[in-house]
Amino acid sequence: MMRAAILSLAALGLSACATLDPYEPGTAIVPPQAYARDLPPSGIAENWWEGFGDPVLDGLVEEGLAGNIEIAIARDRLRGAAALLRAERADRLPRLDGAADASIGLGSDVVDTASIGLLGTFDPDISGRLAAEIRVAAADYAQAEYVVADQRRLVAAAIAAQYIEYRRTGAQLDLLAQSTELQERTLRIVTLRFEAGLAANLDVRRAAADLAQTRARRGLIEIARSGAANRLAILLGRPPGLFAPPSSSGESTIPEYAGGPPAGTPADLLRRRADVLAAEAALLRAAANVGIEQADLRPSLTIPGSVLLGDGSIGGILDDFIATIGAALDVPLFDGGRRRAEMAAAEAEADARFGEYRLTFLEALGEVENSLVALEANGQRIDALSDAIEQSEAALEQSDALYREGLATLFDVLDAQRQLIGSRRSLIDSQAALATSFVSFHAAIGRMDSAP
């Protein structure tokens, strides 16, 4: 009667489990078919930094992808995830262990006994729990692999951005030398005019003050330059402090990007982003975890077995042979609603992961849109500043000539100098910002394949 009741309950449990469908969180996000702004012309898709045509930058990115510590950490975690996936898959196979037992009697009526054998178990996974655990481990492995790829994407972008900053500071130092030379020349002219009685001492002090203010900028630029070099060193996995990027022929200029990012819709481009794929893998893991909780509502079956040799004296281990095989059926009956509550919690977590996936996609889309705006705005600003520099150079030349003739004041000359120096400084910053915008754009849509 008891055996019949157990089999009846098992059949009832299996039929109930058949109504449990695989959990599917939410509906897929449908991205817009085009960006709010037009994409620039198609350019290099994978190694996008090569679009700058700078061998020094190419070498730095290559070194960083090979030696960056965060990438190495992500690879170590990927190896761990691969090992756990192998472990979960191994649970689908029969398990076999060796066994040995021996006892030695101390009295005259006690016989020495010994036995050796094999103990085995097999889980046919009628509940589907082992399959769900493999899906969880596979999703963990996929997420770890995408994290490696995402770290490579971020490191490449960070190296390019810091290299641009390093070149920006080099250009600013070069401009500082030019501005200092220009103001020193003005100071010499004013000093000679003062000594000849053609200018007041106030003019000398004004020219000297402007020169001192320009020279004072060197410290700030060198601080920024050192910071960029140190951040580059860390990204490359080198000790900061003694590192400086290799010199290049255009060290005092800003690298220009040739072409533009790959053309396509957001769904085509952002679907390649490793962090979006990692969020998708986390979503799949949460859905698979629901499958584990569903499996706990179903009966589970374990098949143990053993083969033993010997059960008599130590000298006759091979005299007896015993083989057994059995079956253990575990049927969930009553747990106060705990299993159902755990499944509800897993479903809620899967819904939350779906929300995180959608948020990751939208944030990535926002990064693309922001970089597009920056590309357009910085390009327009560079055009305007180029015109401002041309006008300022003409104004300085005219005011300088008029001052020499006594038809303009020193204030006019110094004001024209300030405008010219300021416009040149802003042009360098805008050129660097434009180059960085290209970096940000490619980082926002680019795909970095993970290295083994």
Disulfide bonds with the S-S distance in Angstrom:
none
